[in-house]
């Protein structure tokens, strides 16, 4: 398995081997002599001999035998290490001899073949040394884990045997369990940084944490069982801790035995991760993913793309077309747009927060969606006037923009409501007194462990755990709280049993053991809940926390207004006065929390102007009210709204007290027909020649002005091409590495490369990955050159990407986002180096390469894909925090992400990328020449002039963009007009 240590040691050797492969392949391809490699070979041999001497002493046979109690075949490991050391030394000696031979005969084919064999032997031998040592560490973990399973099972058997639970029987076995658990914990803890897969690191850390919890709690439970022999409830508690420890040991063995695991992009990789990870509550993973992508996001993207197609179809309507033709033109685009809006409305109705805790917001959003559907249906109605088509399309776009803004504000509001519920639940779950002096659920359950008390505790705890998963709290933090819920319930039951036996207040050994166990469980629970609370504050975005405080302030100020009304109705009413005082006190507490959140937002930002704005606002925070101050609630609301507006402008969102704003009144009704133009004065018909002269003179005036350039959203780039698509499942199975490259091509196509070096670099990486996919299964000299060259280019591009991300992170004003971005970017060079090593091994091995080599390359490429996608997503978020306040400052506007909107090769928008806001128009092509139409000044010329104009247009070559003037008409046209006679009079003239 390739670990961090082996990667660091193999990387320079892989570079040297890759260089030798390139030299050999180039000489074989072009039939050129091999250069003098004697100095290089001597230097490589020197380093190899040092590595071999170190490798011989890597395995300490006596220490390994003692640590594993003789369960590891140390002699076999030593033999494998000796074989690897001898192999690498022989390969180095062969390299020196081959270099000497080639210096005498640079064109020797046998020398070239031996050079490849020597380089392959050095690389494989070095890898063998490192892998053998790594195998010894893995086997050590496996043996200790399996031994610990045996010990905990024997401990439980001893406790379960009638009469077999005296303290004397428990002491030695408990000591063995504690020692083995501690040793295994440290072995696993040292192993975690060695793994190159973050997924495996996370899973292994979770099981190691479960092992630690089970071992400590099990040790405390043993004391209870030892002082309460043959007690089934106490033995059952010990059995649960034993099962947790055994399960952790088995999963640790499974994880450390895995060679590698794809982080994404591979079919089944998520199922493998789910199978290895500790089990959590149902729906926790889906809840976490729903937070990153709200349920309405995909339907809204479909609505965006569909309305873009409606706008494109509307622009194709000719002003001279009748209503039926216009309706037929837009109907193919309107039908899928209506279906997309219906899907979005269903997503709105199914939203858990809007449907349960905020029905008013759901009603507002549904009303806007209904208006949008009505506007689309009217747009395709054959009875609608053609002259209003452009206005109807503009209203549709405005309604869609309004709905998108409402959804963003509503989602922030929903997360604020959920965060409020989560914080309240965690406060109720504390092990000690709440802020209001009332008992917490834990204290109530410990005092009276009835089924009702434990049931209420479990319900609130499950809701809090689910809320933490949705809020994106670190999985291990939420999982620890979830795992401790049954332990707290059992602790209450143990305490109840002790109280029923009359020993709760005694100082006996049995009573002290129970108290110690309960104190341990409650203390661990309290620490887990406090850690969860801190993690919520650290994880949840500042705008969401502020929305949470605003939700609570809104609720309390409503209660204050109601209490004032009740007090005004019945002056001096004691209950109303007490309620008002309590609400004002609660408002003061909320204001303190709100001020703390805004202060953390100011501390987190490195934008001096933004930080100064927040600090000046905080200095004007309202002072606490002396009793039921009439104006205190209004001052608090004004202060909270002012601070929220400043934060919202920085984050590009709307934060407002009260409900979501409805649709503007101007968009509620359909556009009205303009008033008819005034009728033209009656003009006597002139003679034919004079009429022709007058018509031609007026022709240039009658031509409408050229159409204005289309206005497109500055964050959207329209691409007149088809959107790239992932490979089909059959194609991906045939060439999984090509599927990885195509997935990265699809990902980078979401943004425009123009002016964005980050996207351009990632797109170049996808091109080189595609080249690697073409050649990694071939072994010709050209294929080897392309494979090695492309992996080197990927390494260079990864370094470039990291440098660009560093520049962006330095300019990002959000400290937390900057750290996340840098952590994501650091993964890319590591994985690219790993890919280079694996490609070098494959190129040096030739056609005799092992089948596992291909799987390792594909897995590494899949992990690289996930890392690059993560970097791009976080970079876009960071660019907003840079550019939102420094649009005019080119020096700080490091990079701007512009979304691509693919219209397809035929001009129909495909909507492959999600567009943040609907463009004003999606037209990129040149506007078509406007048809010549009669105006009130030229209508009196009649059909003769219309025929002449048509004839002039049909005979001129080519058709000009403007209507013909006097010089465009031929003499034949004038004679045609003269023979036609005078034009007929206008109706009503």
DRENSE-90468 format. One record per residue (C-alpha): residue in one letter; x, y, z. Coordinates in steps of 0.001 Angstrom, whole numbers, plus 500000, padded with zeros to 6 digits. Example, Ala and Ser with C-alpha at 12.3 -4.5 7.8 and 13.67 -1.06 7.14 Angstrom:
2
A512300495500507800S513670498940507140
***
This chain:
989
X500000500000500000X501300503433499098X501518505501502279X502781508991503040X506214507653504012X506614505396500986X505435508197498699X508034510591500082X510830508045499640X509691506705496268X509105510064494620X512769510963493852X513527507396492774X510456507414490542X511696510656488957X515045509074488167X513419505935486792X511011507994484687X513957509904483233X515697506656482318X512479505350480746X512238508499478658X515864508229477551X515452504577476606X512141505066474808X513453508089472906X516548506201471797X514476503199470696X511963505383468877X514446507540467008X517325505020466910X519694507442468587X522589506535470905X522140506399474675X524016509232476405X526731508523478978X524943507457482156X527888506334484253X527834509273486668X524055509024487080X524253505268487637X526982505652490241X524970508237492154X521817506097492053X523773503045493225X525188505003496166X521729505987497374X520384502483496826X523130500907498951X522328503329501784X518628502469501511X519394498731501621X521546499075504713X518752500991506461X516169498456505299X518027495559506864X517499497127510297X513920498357509869X512355495266511406X513258494685515031X512505490991515452X512587490972519267X510377494044519685X507877492866517074X507656489439518680X507077490988522118X504451493453520892X502484490798519048X503119488062521646X504562485787519022X501529485854516727X503407487460513805X505758485352511689X508788487602512167X511093485275510243X508883485569507162X508964489358507308X512734489344507772X513126487036504776X510969489334502632X512987492357503741X516305490626502991X515045489571499574X513954493132498755X517278494606499917X519299492090497890X517074492705494867X517522496461494932X521306496153495417X521572493734492484X519508496103490332X521791499011491259X524874496966490389X523268495987487102X522599499651486363X526268500506486910X527350497672484621X524809498595481926X525926502223482016X529503501078481461X528410498848478550X526377501602476898X529278504029477187X531188501668474909X528259500821472592X525514503499472876X523398501774470181X523323498352471858X519777496950471867X520695494504474625X522075497382476672X518826499286476325X516842496254477463X519127495745480468X518809499439481325X515038499060481513X515418495907483647X517812497682486020X515558500690486513X512550498435487009X514470496366489568X515521499454491529X512009500824491698X510380497508492541X513067496621495079X512711499965496834X508972499540496864X509442496038498272X511552497344501175X508999499977502066X506028497655501614X507592494989503809X508060497442506635X504518498709506107X503240495125506190X504895494617509553X503033497635510933X499722496437509484X500196492919510831X500983494369514235X497649496231514249X495792493146513016X497263490843515652X496699493265518526X493096493921517409X492308490218517141X493896489565520527X491824492356522061X488628490797520700X489534487551522436X490209489327525724X486978491342525813X484914488255524952X486546486320527797X485884489230530131X482195489174529280X482067485400529651X483554485717533116X480916488267534085X478110486128532638X479132482954534466X477022482463537635X479242482966540629X482178483788538411X482251487501538992X484412488082542083X486789490988541882X489781488625541881X488624487116538607X488104490472536933X491338492234537817X493809490365535544X491488490222532552X490466493856532937X494149494803533099X494863492854529893X491945494518528091X493024497997529196X496655497438528140X495772495947524755X493170498647524060X495621501426524841X498342499818522707X495965499336519784X494693502887520085X498219504294519759X499074501983516839X495966503084514935X496524506718515845X500012506538514319X498660504760511260X496030507376510352X498441510050508981X500125507427506814X496972506815504773X496723508918501629X492957508568501346X491027511093503472X488042508740503383X490056505943504982X491603508371507464X488172509547508572X486747506032508893X489751504728510807X489642507703513191X485956507074513897X486505503420514766X489510504305516892X487346506803518806X484686504125519332X487361501742520621X488540504366523097X484998505086524337X484125501411524658X487335500578526515X486983503385529059X483257502842529612X483745499072529731X486386499430532444X483969501515534517X481184498985533878X483425496129535054X483620497732538491X479822497852538652X479499494205537595X482214493128540043X480301494706542935X476915493460541649X477631489836540624X474984487947538685X472978491154538046X471545490786534552X471023494532533864X474601495360534836X476003492443532851X473935493611529865X475523497057530037X478989495520530108X478020493315527177X477083496350525078X480452497996525706X482189494707524923X480309494428521635X481234498018520744X484909497319521411X484859494069519421X483101495748516509X485665498562516513X488522496025516442X487020494105513525X486435497259511496X489944498533512234X491325495300510806X489163495689507688X490247499263507101X494000498752507564X493894495771505197X492437497889502345X495019498809499743X493275502035498717X489803503410498178X488438505874495675X486996509022497201X484462509472494437X483775508885490796X483895505112490982X480827502977491033X480377501444494428X482994503582496183X480338505267498323X478800501909499246X482227500634500371X482693503748502483X479234503365504014X479911499704504817X483149500543506625X481980503645508482X480228503393511860X476467503114511526X474465506284512122X470819507217512227X468821506597509089X469038509402506610X472036511122508188X474102510995505005X471213512144502863X470494514949505302X474078516093505074X474012516055501299X470701517893501235X472332520706503166X475051521128500558X472491521003497742X468976522143498748X466098520117497369X465040523055495206X468452523713493641X468295521201490782X464667522050489862X465577525743489883X468488525069487538X466104523249485212X463713526219485325X466627528551484551X467663526559481485X464059526103480312X463262529827480521X466486530578478687X465116528444475856X461795530314476047X463666533624475680X465600532269472713X462395531062471040X460705534414471679X463500536255469915X462802534133466815X459223535417466490X458817537689463503X456930540932464233X454786540232461169X453776536748462369X450249536154463511X449344534903466992X449002531246465972X452481531166464415X453965532938467447X452335530447469813X453614527530467720X457130529017467865X457323529265471667X455196526245472657X458031523646472285X460048525676474805X457147526608477095X455970523008477652X459203521781479354X459415525098481222X455955524480482719X457026520976483732X460192522368485340X458200524952487318X455798522216488469X458762520140489657X460174523152491488X456821523789493167X456725520167494381X460217520592495840X459066523742497634X456070521947499121X458204519020500292X460811521189502037X460887520004505644X461228523455507249X458827525384505017X456170522693505252X456416522266509034X457842525339510777X457377528110508212X454163527649506187X453980531377505427X457213531209503450X455995528133501618X452793529966500628X454775532943499292X457080530743497236X454202528693495829X452351531876494880X455368533110492921X455706529720491204X452022529865490269X452468533340488777X455409532053486747X453348529108485476X450484531426484502X452861533743482678X454347530821480734X450906529481479818X449798532927478611X452957533239476567X451992530157474532X448322531160474214X447395531663470527X445048534471471558X447900536545473026X448928539571470884X452261539161469130X453228542723469958X453420541777473654X455734538757473160X458892540575474203X457189542101477249X455757538732478292X459216537119477986X460690539929480093X458022539391482761X458753535650482766X462458536317483324X461695538834486056X459394536374487826X462044533646487612X464651536042489029X462259536966491829X461601533312492638X465334532544492679X465932535419495103X463022534340497284X464344530780497401X467812531918498443X466403534140501197X463970531429502277X466731528819502457X468789531110504675X465705531656506816X465023527896506939X468558527124508017X468254529812510635X465105528153511979X466776524725511993X469886526129513675X467710527737516320X466006524406516984X469378522638517107X470909525099519575X467808524890521779X467948521080521704X471630521027522674X470894523410525530X468168521072526805X470544518095526529X473252519564528734X474090517504531786X473937520511534104X471414523278534797X470152525292531882X470568529059531637X467018529679532821X467615527702536023X465372524817534956X466506521201535035X467837519740531825X466474516543530346X469474514607531667X468950515896535192X465247515071535031X465948511552533780X468619510877536422X466298512125539142X463290510160537890X464293507596535226X460757506831534137X459948505732530635X458414509126529883X461572510984530957X463910508690529030X461616508806525998X461617512606525952X465409512629526290X465844510167523433X463457512094521154X465245515400521676X468652513720521316X467702512083518004X466358515396516711X469591517117517734X471724514463516033X469689514735512837X470020518519513017X473786518256513378X474017516037510317X471919518514508327X473999521434509578X477188519799508297X478730519295511742X481750517004511663X480498513432511352X482553512128514254X481128514770516620X477514513996515750X478212510246515745X479707510434519245X476606512165520613X474427509575518878X476467506678520253X476285508002523824X472481508300523931X471866504657525006X474724504908527511X473080507849529280X469736506034529365X471420502939530793X473237505057533384X469895506404534589X468542502859534779X471575501684536788X471093504565539184X467419503668539526X468284500035540308X470742501155542952X468146503467544471X465558500688544486X468005498520546429X468535501246549003X472190501792548200X472052505101546357X472898507122549474X475360504681551032X479155504708550857X479496501026550062X481813499786547334X478837498799545183X477215502220545503X480484504006544804X481064501868541690X477607502793540360X478144506474541106X481529506365539431X480082504724536327X477187507194536122X479552510132536637X481810508813533868X478939508415531388X477362511767532228X480724513524532072X481459512039528680X477977512994527502X478377516559528718X481743516888526967X480247515519523739X477284517937523860X479538520916524599X481837519898521732X478800519617519464X477646523101520473X481078524559519731X481167522716516431X477757524094515456X478988527624516069X482211526922514157X480614525010511285X477419526878510533X478006529890508316X477813533339509879X474827534326507750X472934531227508911X473735531925512576X472628535518512160X469432534326510476X468927532041513469X469256534930515920X466941537046513749X464320534299513811X464420534220517598X464389538018517877X461379538111515549X459538535580517704X460317537310521010X459413540777519753X456096539330518593X455533537966522101X456451541354523571X453900543094521358X451235540569522386X452085541000526085X451868544789525731X448477544455524082X447248542201526879X448619544584529506X446958547562527829X443642545717527815X443870544786531488X446185547314533209X447990546000536239X447464542345535307X450247540509537141X450578537593534712X450836539893531687X453397542094533432X455499539068534387X455292537691530859X456386541026529415X459317541210531799X460368537677530913X460191538370527199X462264541528527539X464863539600529536X464900536901526846X465362539584524177X468366540978526033X469886537485526146X469266537038522421X470843540402521688X473982539340523554X474205536191521452X473594538137518260X476336540639519157X478737537758519825X478017536230516408X478537539551514608X481754540073516579X483022536628515446X482122537545511873X484185540727512229X487101538790513710X486868536192510930X487091538808508170X490323540375506986X488563543041504947X489394546196506876X486407548164505537X483916545402506300X485396544786509720X485296548500510489X481636548667509472X480709545834511820X482741547254514704X481074550651514355X477654548994514277X478412546927517381X479362550078519238X475747551243518836X474177548121520343X471125549026522474X471637549000526217X469599546469528228X466158547728529151X465350548692532717X462217546598533104X459589546590530373X460963549489528334X458475550346525609X461085551274523003X463646548552523707X462174545955521327X462021548470518484X465619549554519068X466784545945519115X464949545159515875X466428548201514147X469943547338515356X469634543675514354X468332544585510899X471127547106510333X473820544571511246X472133541833509198X471980544118506158X475731544731506356X476474541005506677X474037540150503883X475648542629501500X479035541066502203X477732537535501595X475534538507498640X472259537441500279X469204539078501797X468819538939505582X465632540575506799X463328540345509770X459823539199509015X458457537089506181X459844536698502665X458914539647500423X456230538763497850X456334539486494132X456407543156493147X452998544552492213X454218545438488707X454824541734487943X451524540391489232X449416541279486163X449991540606482473X451395543467480339X448692545607478728X448400546498475062X449837549936474193X447342552605473050X446724552640469262X448767555171467261X446959558304466114X445401558037462653X447382559693459841X445898562720458074X444224562129454717X446637563024451916X445492563298448296X447041560706446019X449783562242443801X450557561128440245X452477557877439826X455951559313439144X455686561750442022X454452558947444255X457457556784443383X459858559645443989X458264560425447357X458288556771448391X461930556313447510X462843559499449330X461016558311452414X462405554779452249X465521555421454266X463464557078456993X461014554179457118X463748551602457875X463713550718461601X466935551315463551X469316548379463947X468560546057466842X470579546805469982X473325544462471127X471985541760473428X472486542355477124X473746539284478960X474380538766482637X478037539533483346X478399536269485304X477150534130482388X478971533270479182X476876531865476351X478574529068474412X477269528169470975X478121524484471405X476799521329472968X477571520790476631X480122518004477273X478575514894478766X479999512072480919X480712508737479307X478024506125479230X478260503314481818X479475500925479105X482194503326477969X483219504056481548X483553500361482294X485654499818479190X488062502648480059X487573503908483636X490483506325483385X488930507933480305X485712508301482333X487658510159485032X489152512520482444X485731513132480891X484183513819484294X486820516487484912X486145517947481455X482444518156482330X483230519753485681X485552522418484261X483087523206481472X480744524720484052X482899527864484087X484497529990481386X488261529738481009X488510533350479874X490360535334482521X490260532426484954X493606530682485310X492209528300487931X489634526849485558X492109526895482683X494673524926484723X492084522373485809X490912522008482204X494503521389481103X494760518681483758X491699517011482268X493358517027478836X496483515343480187X494399512808482079X492718511995478761X496174511433477227X497109509140480113X493874507234479520X494871506719475880X498291505273476633X498299503655480087X497317500294478582X499978500429475841X503657499607476169X505245500900472975X508076503441473263X505746506223472139X503132505192474694X505726505206477475X506926508671476444X503377510017476383X502485508383479706X505524509725481565X505326513143479902X501617513555480708X502035512572484362X504878515068484675X502646517736483176X499894516834485647X502352517326488514X503357520738487156X499740521765486682X498931520597490211X501687522828491561X500372525698489438X496857525110490715X498076525142494298X499929528409493672X496846530036492144X494704528845495027X497243530255497468X496917533671495811X493136533473495912X493150532335499542X495432535204500553X492929537671499071X489878535933500573X488443537928503447X486841534896505115X489410533222507322X487512529963507741X486889529634504018X490532530384503332X491706527545505578X489258525103503969X490433526137500507X494104525697501361X493458522277502909X491649521171499744X494406522527497500X497135520690499415X495585517372498392X496095517970494669X499944517944494506X500058514891496782X497754512893494526X499513514041491359X502837512841492797X501207509527493628X499922509274490057X503410509994488728X504938507241490857X502351504690489741X502791505673486076X506571505370486387X506206501887487860X503882500892485029X506107502356482309X509238500694483669X507553497301484046X506358497160480435X504017494407479268X504837492268482337X503153494722484690X500878493320487373X497133493700486931X496864495596490215X498882498448488725X495999499518486495X493550499576489386X495891501725491461X496272504276488660X492508504485488148X491854504870491883X494488507580492179X493006509436489198X489528509203490739X490818510676493988X492549513439492020X489247514205490275X487458514564493611X490208516832494966X490181519135491920X486374519391491978X486538520291495654X489135522979494929X487041524505492130X483896524622494237X485642526245497202X487533528629494900X484278529907493443X482984530580496949X486248532318497906X486210534460494752X482856535875495818X484318536972499129X487132538663497221X485240540216494334X482002541181496068X483573544256497664X486512544902495319X484949544850491871X486778548001490849X490105546907492279X491852544733489720X494667543968492084X492407542200494577X489941540694492131X492137537652491715X489730535525489714X486112535698488639X484070532594487973X481647532992485057X479198530190484402X478871528759480898X475408528455479377X475536525997476472X473017526758473730X473880523805471500X475150523922467950X471680524819466642X471322527767468983X468964526148471508X470104526585475091X470946523278476752X471450524645480243X474296522303481074X475509524615483784X473580526073486655X473148529819486129X473000531840489346X470690534470487818X468751534472484590X470409536513481862X468450539316480292X468692537426477029X470459534365475801X470963535590472243X474570535678471134X474106535481467368X473918538631465236X470366540017465036X468581539049461844X467846541834459319X464562543477460269X461816543093457650X460792546245455853X457375547287457138X455187550226456329X454971553063458807X452206555630459102X454202557974456832X454452555442453991X451233553444454219X449569555597451561X451947554368448848X449872551128448590X450529547705447120X452476548991444100X455274550230446296X455240547016448273X455705545014445048X458533547289443965X460287546989447274X459950543189447160X461299543098443604X464239545306444530X465055543088447484X464829539900445423X467039541182442565X469726542842444642X472741540701445478X473377540006448246X470527541036450535X471795544035452499X471312544500456199X469517547786455501X466583548333453171X467537549594449659X467879553310449070X467572555283445804X470837553913444423X469710550331444984X466692550559442654X467117549767438963X465385551531436083X463330548388435387X461797548715438841X460732552274438223X459175551309434879X457318548488436593X455869550929439049X454886553314436241X453075550557434304X451241549489437430X449329552736437495X448463554798440508X448315552954443815X444889552244445243X443585554477447948X443865553382451575X440752552056453236X439000554958454807X441067557568452969
***
